[in-house]
């Protein structure tokens, strides 16, 4: 007996159980996943069907392929050419602030206004007394919606319009 045949026999008895277990697991896995394999087969067939149907119209493939190629090349070249021209002419716009005023900027502006002497409010010492600000009682109690109208030439004019008087005197 030579050493090569002994080594191959030992290797066979070591590898055969591993191979047998792997083939057994593979057959169990094939039985379990059979429904998924069939579903995947039908799904791929359904996805392939429109391409197979359109395969009859070979000129459409050529037409749409060339149109897509021209569109991609034109769009890409326009993007880079316009970017180059903008940088050449220095026309890049500054990024605009997306949000409106923030709370911090509002507070900063308000603090700046409070410190500005032109916008500060100082009450006058000698002003009108507070009782002169309120309207008289006869104006408060009067019902302005039911006020009567005079009959005559001003009958068509609403009561809230102030009419100017005609001057009869001639001032020279």
C-alpha positions in Angstrom: 0.0 0.0 0.0 1.4 3.3 -0.9 0.9 6.5 1.0 -1.2 8.2 -1.7 -4.0 5.7 -1.8 -4.1 5.7 2.1 -4.3 9.5 2.2 -7.1 9.6 -0.4 -9.1 7.0 1.4 -8.8 8.9 4.7 -9.8 12.1 2.9 -12.8 10.4 1.3 -14.1 9.2 4.7 -13.7 12.7 6.1 -15.2 14.6 3.2 -18.1 12.2 2.4 -20.1 12.8 5.5 -19.8 16.6 5.1 -20.8 16.3 1.4 -23.7 14.1 2.4 -25.0 16.5 5.1 -24.7 19.5 2.7 -26.6 17.7 -0.1 -29.3 16.7 2.4 -29.6 20.3 3.6 -29.7 21.5 0.0 -32.6 19.2 -0.9 -34.6 20.2 2.2 -34.0 23.9 1.4 -35.1 23.2 -2.2 -38.4 21.7 -1.0 -39.0 24.6 1.4 -38.2 27.3 -1.0 -40.0 25.8 -4.0 -43.1 28.1 -3.8 -40.8 31.1 -3.6 -38.8 29.9 -6.6 -42.0 29.5 -8.6 -43.3 32.9 -7.5 -40.0 34.5 -8.5 -40.0 32.8 -11.8 -43.5 34.1 -12.6 -42.6 37.6 -11.4 -39.5 37.7 -13.6 -41.6 36.4 -16.6 -44.2 39.2 -15.9 -41.5 41.8 -15.8 -39.8 40.4 -19.0 -43.1 40.3 -21.0 -43.4 44.0 -21.9 -39.8 43.9 -23.2 -40.4 40.7 -25.1 -43.6 42.2 -26.6 -41.8 45.4 -27.6 -39.0 43.3 -29.1 -41.2 43.0 -32.1 -40.8 46.7 -32.7 -37.0 46.9 -33.1 -37.2 50.4 -34.5 -38.8 51.7 -31.3 -35.8 50.4 -29.3 -33.4 52.2 -31.6 -35.5 55.4 -31.6 -35.9 55.6 -27.8 -32.4 54.5 -27.2 -31.0 57.3 -29.3 -33.5 59.8 -27.8 -32.4 58.9 -24.3 -28.7 59.1 -25.3 -29.1 62.5 -26.9 -31.2 63.8 -23.9 -28.6 62.6 -21.3 -25.7 64.1 -23.3 -27.5 67.4 -23.9 -28.5 67.8 -20.3 -25.1 67.0 -19.0 -23.3 69.3 -21.4 -25.8 72.2 -20.7 -25.2 71.7 -17.0 -21.5 72.0 -17.3 -21.5 74.8 -19.9 -23.9 76.9 -17.8 -21.8 76.3 -14.7 -18.7 77.3 -16.5 -20.3 80.4 -17.9 -21.6 81.4 -14.5 -18.2 81.1 -12.9 -16.5 82.8 -15.9 -18.9 85.8 -15.6 -19.0 85.7 -11.8 -22.8 85.5 -11.7 -23.1 82.9 -8.9 -25.9 84.0 -6.7 -25.4 84.2 -3.0 -27.4 81.5 -1.1 -30.6 83.1 0.2 -31.8 82.5 3.8 -34.5 79.9 3.6 -36.2 80.8 6.8 -37.7 84.1 7.8 -36.6 86.0 10.8 -35.3 83.9 13.7 -36.1 84.6 17.3 -32.5 85.7 18.0 -32.5 88.2 15.1 -35.9 89.5 16.2 -34.6 90.1 19.8 -31.4 91.7 18.5 -33.5 94.1 16.3 -35.8 94.9 19.2 -32.9 95.6 21.5 -31.4 97.9 18.9 -34.7 99.8 18.6 -35.0 100.2 22.3 -31.5 101.7 22.5 -32.2 104.1 19.6 -33.1 107.6 21.0 -35.3 108.4 18.0 -37.6 105.5 18.6 -37.9 105.7 22.4 -41.1 107.0 23.8 -41.0 109.5 26.6 -44.3 110.7 27.9 -44.8 114.5 28.1 -45.1 116.1 31.4 -47.6 118.8 30.6 -50.1 117.2 28.2 -53.9 117.1 28.0 -55.6 115.6 31.0 -57.0 112.1 30.6 -60.6 113.2 31.0 -60.4 115.2 27.7 -59.6 112.1 25.7 -62.9 110.4 26.3 -66.0 111.4 24.2 -68.9 113.2 25.8 -71.8 111.2 27.1 -74.2 112.5 24.5 -72.1 111.0 21.7 -71.7 107.7 23.4 -75.4 107.2 24.1 -76.6 108.4 20.7 -77.8 105.8 18.3 -76.2 106.9 15.0 -77.9 104.3 12.9 -81.4 105.8 13.6 -80.6 109.4 13.0 -83.3 111.2 11.0 -82.8 112.9 7.7 -84.0 116.2 6.5 -86.4 116.3 3.6 -85.4 118.4 0.7 -82.6 118.6 -1.7 -80.2 116.5 0.4 -82.6 113.6 0.5 -80.5 111.3 -1.8 -77.2 112.0 0.0 -76.3 109.7 2.9 -76.2 111.3 6.3 -72.5 110.6 7.0 -71.3 112.9 4.1 -70.3 116.4 5.1 -71.6 118.9 2.5 -69.8 122.1 1.7 -71.7 125.3 1.8 -72.1 127.4 -1.3 -70.6 130.8 -1.1 -73.1 133.5 -2.0 -70.8 136.4 -1.3 -68.3 137.4 -3.9 -65.0 138.2 -2.3 -62.8 140.5 -4.5 
